[in-house]
Amino acid sequence: MADLITYRDAVAMGIAREMRRDPTVVCLGEDIGAAEGVFKTTTGLFAEFGPERVWDTPISEQAIVGAAMGAAMTGLRPVAEIMFSDFLACCWDYVANEIPKMRYMTGGQVTIPLVIRTANGGGLGFGAQHSQAVENWTLAVPGLKVAAPSTPADMVGLMASAIRSDDPVVVFEHKKLLASKGEPPPDGHTVPLGAAEVRRRGDDVTVVALAATVPTALEAAERLAGEGVSAEVVDLRCLVPLDARAVLDSVARTSRLVICEENPYQGGWGGTLTSIVAEEGFYDLDAPIARVAGECVPLPFAANLEDVVVPSVARLADTVRRTVGA
Protein backbone atom coordinates (compact mmCIF):
# COMPACT_ATOMS: atom_id res chain seq x y z
CA MET A 1 0.00 0.00 0.00
CA ALA A 2 1.29 3.46 -0.92
CA ASP A 3 2.32 5.83 1.85
CA LEU A 4 -0.29 8.31 2.94
CA ILE A 5 0.14 11.92 1.88
CA THR A 6 -0.78 15.09 3.70
CA TYR A 7 -3.39 17.58 2.53
CA ARG A 8 -0.66 20.25 2.18
CA ASP A 9 1.47 17.94 0.02
CA ALA A 10 -1.60 17.22 -2.10
CA VAL A 11 -1.89 20.92 -2.98
CA ALA A 12 1.62 20.94 -4.46
CA MET A 13 1.06 17.54 -6.08
CA GLY A 14 -2.12 18.69 -7.80
CA ILE A 15 -0.49 21.83 -9.17
CA ALA A 16 2.69 20.02 -10.25
CA ARG A 17 0.76 17.38 -12.17
CA GLU A 18 -1.04 20.08 -14.15
CA MET A 19 2.17 22.06 -14.74
CA ARG A 20 3.80 18.95 -16.19
CA ARG A 21 0.75 18.26 -18.32
CA ASP A 22 0.25 21.81 -19.63
CA PRO A 23 3.11 24.28 -20.18
CA THR A 24 0.69 27.23 -20.03
CA VAL A 25 0.06 26.66 -16.30
CA VAL A 26 1.97 29.14 -14.13
CA CYS A 27 1.87 29.98 -10.41
CA LEU A 28 2.11 33.33 -8.67
CA GLY A 29 1.85 34.58 -5.11
CA GLU A 30 3.74 35.76 -2.06
CA ASP A 31 6.70 33.56 -1.06
CA ILE A 32 5.58 30.61 -3.17
CA GLY A 33 8.96 30.20 -4.89
CA ALA A 34 12.15 29.34 -3.03
CA ALA A 35 10.31 29.70 0.32
CA GLU A 36 7.75 27.11 -0.92
CA GLY A 37 4.77 28.92 0.61
CA VAL A 38 4.01 30.05 4.15
CA PHE A 39 1.99 26.84 4.63
CA LYS A 40 4.43 24.74 2.57
CA THR A 41 1.79 24.08 -0.05
CA THR A 42 4.05 24.83 -3.04
CA THR A 43 6.92 22.58 -2.02
CA GLY A 44 9.05 21.49 -4.98
CA LEU A 45 7.40 23.70 -7.60
CA PHE A 46 10.15 26.33 -7.84
CA ALA A 47 12.87 23.67 -7.91
CA GLU A 48 11.16 21.79 -10.74
CA PHE A 49 9.72 24.59 -12.87
CA GLY A 50 11.92 27.59 -12.05
CA PRO A 51 11.23 31.33 -11.93
CA GLU A 52 9.73 31.44 -15.43
CA ARG A 53 6.67 29.52 -14.25
CA VAL A 54 6.65 30.10 -10.47
CA TRP A 55 6.50 33.82 -9.76
CA ASP A 56 7.11 35.43 -6.39
CA THR A 57 5.07 38.61 -6.12
CA PRO A 58 4.98 41.74 -3.98
CA ILE A 59 2.72 41.74 -0.91
CA SER A 60 -0.24 43.03 -2.88
CA GLU A 61 -3.37 40.97 -3.41
CA GLN A 62 -4.51 43.39 -6.10
CA ALA A 63 -1.24 42.91 -7.99
CA ILE A 64 -1.43 39.12 -7.70
CA VAL A 65 -4.99 38.75 -8.93
CA GLY A 66 -4.74 41.55 -11.48
CA ALA A 67 -1.64 39.98 -13.02
CA ALA A 68 -3.36 36.59 -13.01
CA MET A 69 -6.33 38.05 -14.85
CA GLY A 70 -4.10 39.59 -17.50
CA ALA A 71 -2.12 36.37 -17.88
CA ALA A 72 -5.32 34.36 -18.30
CA MET A 73 -6.60 36.76 -20.97
CA THR A 74 -3.42 36.25 -23.01
CA GLY A 75 -3.36 32.46 -23.08
CA LEU A 76 -1.85 31.28 -19.80
CA ARG A 77 -3.57 29.30 -17.04
CA PRO A 78 -2.42 31.05 -13.86
CA VAL A 79 -2.79 29.63 -10.36
CA ALA A 80 -2.75 32.59 -8.01
CA GLU A 81 -2.29 32.22 -4.26
CA ILE A 82 -3.93 34.58 -1.79
CA MET A 83 -2.16 33.62 1.42
CA PHE A 84 -5.21 33.96 3.70
CA SER A 85 -8.76 33.92 2.35
CA ASP A 86 -9.61 36.92 4.54
CA PHE A 87 -7.45 38.99 2.19
CA LEU A 88 -9.68 38.31 -0.78
CA ALA A 89 -11.27 41.49 0.54
CA CYS A 90 -8.14 43.37 -0.57
CA CYS A 91 -8.64 42.35 -4.22
CA TRP A 92 -12.40 42.06 -4.21
CA ASP A 93 -12.97 44.32 -7.21
CA TYR A 94 -11.05 41.87 -9.39
CA VAL A 95 -12.59 38.78 -7.76
CA ALA A 96 -16.20 39.98 -7.79
CA ASN A 97 -16.46 42.64 -10.48
CA GLU A 98 -13.89 41.95 -13.20
CA ILE A 99 -12.79 38.31 -13.46
CA PRO A 100 -16.21 36.58 -13.27
CA LYS A 101 -17.86 38.99 -15.74
CA MET A 102 -15.31 39.17 -18.56
CA ARG A 103 -16.42 36.08 -20.48
CA TYR A 104 -20.05 37.20 -20.35
CA MET A 105 -19.34 40.83 -21.26
CA THR A 106 -17.24 39.86 -24.29
CA GLY A 107 -19.76 37.34 -25.57
CA GLY A 108 -17.32 34.52 -25.00
CA GLN A 109 -14.49 36.14 -26.95
CA VAL A 110 -12.32 36.33 -23.81
CA THR A 111 -12.09 33.57 -21.23
CA ILE A 112 -10.45 33.81 -17.83
CA PRO A 113 -9.09 30.31 -17.07
CA LEU A 114 -7.53 31.07 -13.73
CA VAL A 115 -7.51 29.55 -10.26
CA ILE A 116 -7.37 31.55 -7.06
CA ARG A 117 -6.27 29.25 -4.26
CA THR A 118 -6.32 30.38 -0.67
CA ALA A 119 -5.93 29.16 2.92
CA ASN A 120 -9.32 29.30 4.61
CA GLY A 121 -11.02 28.77 7.95
CA GLY A 122 -10.41 28.74 11.67
CA GLY A 123 -9.48 26.36 14.43
CA LEU A 124 -5.77 27.20 14.67
CA GLY A 125 -5.82 30.42 16.68
CA PHE A 126 -4.83 32.86 13.92
CA GLY A 127 -7.21 35.54 15.16
CA ALA A 128 -10.08 37.48 13.65
CA GLN A 129 -8.32 38.67 10.47
CA HIS A 130 -6.74 35.36 9.50
CA SER A 131 -9.32 32.73 10.48
CA GLN A 132 -12.54 33.40 8.62
CA ALA A 133 -14.33 30.83 6.49
CA VAL A 134 -15.37 32.94 3.52
CA GLU A 135 -16.80 30.48 1.00
CA ASN A 136 -20.08 32.38 1.29
CA TRP A 137 -18.39 35.53 -0.06
CA THR A 138 -17.59 33.82 -3.35
CA LEU A 139 -20.89 31.94 -3.45
CA ALA A 140 -22.61 35.32 -3.81
CA VAL A 141 -20.72 36.18 -7.03
CA PRO A 142 -22.20 34.79 -10.28
CA GLY A 143 -19.49 33.61 -12.65
CA LEU A 144 -17.15 32.03 -10.08
CA LYS A 145 -16.81 28.33 -9.47
CA VAL A 146 -16.06 27.39 -5.86
CA ALA A 147 -14.33 24.24 -4.57
CA ALA A 148 -13.37 23.24 -1.03
CA PRO A 149 -11.75 19.78 -0.79
CA SER A 150 -11.74 17.78 2.45
CA THR A 151 -9.21 15.04 1.57
CA PRO A 152 -5.79 14.91 -0.10
CA ALA A 153 -7.11 12.90 -3.04
CA ASP A 154 -9.93 15.35 -3.59
CA MET A 155 -7.47 18.23 -3.39
CA VAL A 156 -5.48 16.75 -6.28
CA GLY A 157 -8.57 15.84 -8.30
CA LEU A 158 -10.40 19.12 -7.81
CA MET A 159 -7.23 21.14 -8.45
CA ALA A 160 -6.87 19.39 -11.79
CA SER A 161 -10.46 20.19 -12.77
CA ALA A 162 -10.10 23.77 -11.54
CA ILE A 163 -6.94 24.44 -13.56
CA ARG A 164 -8.45 22.89 -16.68
CA SER A 165 -11.66 24.92 -16.38
CA ASP A 166 -12.15 27.80 -18.80
CA ASP A 167 -14.00 29.66 -16.05
CA PRO A 168 -12.41 31.18 -12.92
CA VAL A 169 -12.34 28.86 -9.91
CA VAL A 170 -11.66 29.70 -6.27
CA VAL A 171 -10.16 26.73 -4.40
CA PHE A 172 -10.37 26.96 -0.61
CA GLU A 173 -7.66 25.00 1.24
CA HIS A 174 -8.65 24.62 4.87
CA LYS A 175 -5.80 25.40 7.24
CA LYS A 176 -7.04 22.94 9.86
CA LEU A 177 -6.75 20.10 7.33
CA LEU A 178 -3.20 20.81 6.14
CA ALA A 179 -1.57 18.16 8.33
CA SER A 180 -4.31 15.55 7.80
CA LYS A 181 -3.39 12.47 5.78
CA GLY A 182 -5.09 10.31 3.21
CA GLU A 183 -4.54 7.87 0.36
CA PRO A 184 -2.52 9.26 -2.55
CA PRO A 185 -4.53 9.59 -5.76
CA PRO A 186 -3.61 7.58 -8.86
CA ASP A 187 -1.94 9.21 -11.85
CA GLY A 188 -4.37 11.27 -13.89
CA HIS A 189 -6.82 11.56 -11.01
CA THR A 190 -9.55 14.16 -11.47
CA VAL A 191 -12.70 15.01 -9.53
CA PRO A 192 -15.43 16.81 -11.50
CA LEU A 193 -16.42 20.21 -10.20
CA GLY A 194 -19.91 19.94 -8.75
CA ALA A 195 -19.99 16.27 -7.75
CA ALA A 196 -20.69 15.60 -4.08
CA GLU A 197 -19.50 12.42 -2.34
CA VAL A 198 -21.27 10.32 0.29
CA ARG A 199 -18.56 9.72 2.91
CA ARG A 200 -20.70 7.53 5.17
CA ARG A 201 -23.98 5.77 4.51
CA GLY A 202 -26.84 6.14 6.94
CA ASP A 203 -30.60 5.77 7.25
CA ASP A 204 -31.88 8.19 9.90
CA VAL A 205 -30.54 11.63 8.95
CA THR A 206 -28.48 13.34 6.25
CA VAL A 207 -25.59 15.50 7.46
CA VAL A 208 -24.15 17.79 4.77
CA ALA A 209 -20.65 19.18 5.31
CA LEU A 210 -17.81 20.90 3.48
CA ALA A 211 -14.02 20.98 3.92
CA ALA A 212 -13.11 20.90 7.66
CA THR A 213 -16.67 20.17 8.75
CA VAL A 214 -16.50 16.82 6.94
CA PRO A 215 -14.24 15.18 9.56
CA THR A 216 -16.38 16.89 12.21
CA ALA A 217 -19.47 15.27 10.70
CA LEU A 218 -17.81 11.87 10.41
CA GLU A 219 -16.71 11.94 14.04
CA ALA A 220 -20.19 12.98 15.14
CA ALA A 221 -21.71 10.20 13.03
CA GLU A 222 -19.41 7.65 14.65
CA ARG A 223 -20.39 8.90 18.11
CA LEU A 224 -24.10 8.78 17.24
CA ALA A 225 -23.81 5.27 15.81
CA GLY A 226 -23.03 4.07 19.33
CA GLU A 227 -26.39 5.51 20.37
CA GLY A 228 -28.31 3.78 17.59
CA VAL A 229 -28.53 6.81 15.28
CA SER A 230 -27.49 6.14 11.67
CA ALA A 231 -26.22 9.35 10.04
CA GLU A 232 -25.37 9.70 6.37
CA VAL A 233 -22.55 12.19 5.70
CA VAL A 234 -22.49 14.02 2.37
CA ASP A 235 -19.36 15.99 1.42
CA LEU A 236 -20.41 18.71 -1.02
CA ARG A 237 -16.82 19.25 -2.24
CA CYS A 238 -18.01 22.24 -4.32
CA LEU A 239 -20.46 25.06 -3.80
CA VAL A 240 -20.51 26.11 -7.46
CA PRO A 241 -21.59 23.99 -9.23
CA LEU A 242 -23.70 22.74 -6.30
CA ASP A 243 -24.69 19.07 -6.32
CA ALA A 244 -28.15 19.64 -4.88
CA ARG A 245 -29.33 16.40 -6.49
CA ALA A 246 -27.07 14.32 -4.24
CA VAL A 247 -28.47 16.05 -1.16
CA LEU A 248 -32.09 15.71 -2.30
CA ASP A 249 -31.58 12.00 -3.08
CA SER A 250 -30.10 11.43 0.38
CA VAL A 251 -32.89 13.33 2.13
CA ALA A 252 -35.46 11.32 0.16
CA ARG A 253 -34.08 8.22 1.90
CA THR A 254 -33.37 9.57 5.39
CA SER A 255 -36.19 12.18 5.67
CA ARG A 256 -34.08 14.52 7.84
CA LEU A 257 -31.38 17.08 7.09
CA VAL A 258 -28.69 18.74 9.23
CA ILE A 259 -26.19 21.11 7.61
CA CYS A 260 -22.78 21.72 9.18
CA GLU A 261 -20.91 24.78 7.89
CA GLU A 262 -18.12 26.94 9.21
CA ASN A 263 -19.44 30.10 7.55
CA PRO A 264 -21.34 32.37 9.93
CA TYR A 265 -25.00 31.39 10.18
CA GLN A 266 -25.94 34.80 8.80
CA GLY A 267 -25.46 34.51 5.05
CA GLY A 268 -23.87 31.05 5.12
CA TRP A 269 -24.09 28.63 2.20
CA GLY A 270 -26.28 26.40 4.34
CA GLY A 271 -29.09 28.92 3.95
CA THR A 272 -29.02 28.44 0.18
CA LEU A 273 -29.04 24.66 0.50
CA THR A 274 -31.86 24.84 3.05
CA SER A 275 -33.92 26.88 0.59
CA ILE A 276 -33.37 24.37 -2.21
CA VAL A 277 -34.37 21.37 -0.07
CA ALA A 278 -37.37 23.22 1.36
CA GLU A 279 -38.57 24.04 -2.15
CA GLU A 280 -37.77 20.79 -3.94
CA GLY A 281 -37.79 18.15 -1.19
CA PHE A 282 -40.29 19.46 1.35
CA TYR A 283 -42.55 16.41 1.27
CA ASP A 284 -39.59 14.10 1.93
CA LEU A 285 -38.89 15.81 5.27
CA ASP A 286 -40.15 14.43 8.59
CA ALA A 287 -38.47 17.17 10.68
CA PRO A 288 -37.38 20.78 10.25
CA ILE A 289 -34.03 21.35 8.54
CA ALA A 290 -31.32 22.25 11.07
CA ARG A 291 -28.11 24.21 10.55
CA VAL A 292 -24.95 24.09 12.67
CA ALA A 293 -22.86 27.09 11.63
CA GLY A 294 -20.17 29.46 12.80
CA GLU A 295 -21.31 32.07 15.28
CA CYS A 296 -21.84 35.59 13.92
CA VAL A 297 -18.84 37.11 15.72
CA PRO A 298 -15.22 37.87 14.78
CA LEU A 299 -13.09 34.76 15.34
CA PRO A 300 -11.49 34.91 18.81
CA PHE A 301 -7.76 34.35 19.19
CA ALA A 302 -8.16 32.41 22.46
CA ALA A 303 -8.50 28.68 21.72
CA ASN A 304 -11.27 28.08 24.26
CA LEU A 305 -13.35 30.87 22.73
CA GLU A 306 -12.62 29.91 19.13
CA ASP A 307 -13.80 26.39 19.91
CA VAL A 308 -17.19 27.80 20.87
CA VAL A 309 -17.51 29.79 17.63
CA VAL A 310 -16.48 27.07 15.16
CA PRO A 311 -18.88 24.09 14.76
CA SER A 312 -17.87 21.22 17.03
CA VAL A 313 -18.57 17.50 17.15
CA ALA A 314 -20.58 17.95 20.36
CA ARG A 315 -22.75 20.74 18.95
CA LEU A 316 -23.40 18.84 15.74
CA ALA A 317 -24.22 15.60 17.57
CA ASP A 318 -26.68 17.43 19.85
CA THR A 319 -28.39 18.99 16.84
CA VAL A 320 -28.69 15.60 15.12
CA ARG A 321 -30.21 14.07 18.26
CA ARG A 322 -32.85 16.79 18.40
CA THR A 323 -33.59 16.43 14.69
CA VAL A 324 -33.94 12.64 14.84
CA GLY A 325 -36.15 12.97 17.92
CA ALA A 326 -38.43 15.50 16.24
SULFENSUL-V389547 format. One record per run of one state. SS is the DSSP state (2 for helix, 1 for strand, 0 for the rest). FROM is the first residue (numbers start at 1). TO is the last residue. If there is no record, write none. Layout:
ss = {SS SS}
from = {FROM FROM}
to = {TO TO}
This chain:
ss = {0 1 2 0 1 0 2 0 1 0 2 0 1 2 0 1 0 2 0 1 0 2 0 1 2 0 1 0 1 0 1 0 2 0 1 0 1 0 2 0 1 0 2 0 2 0 1 0 2 0 2 0}
from = {1 5 7 22 25 30 45 50 54 57 61 74 77 85 106 115 121 135 140 145 148 152 165 169 175 178 181 183 197 201 205 210 212 226 231 236 238 241 244 255 257 265 269 281 282 285 290 295 303 310 313 326}
to = {4 6 21 24 29 44 49 53 56 60 73 76 84 105 114 120 134 139 144 147 151 164 168 174 177 180 182 196 200 204 209 211 225 230 235 237 240 243 254 256 264 268 280 281 284 289 294 302 309 312 325 326}
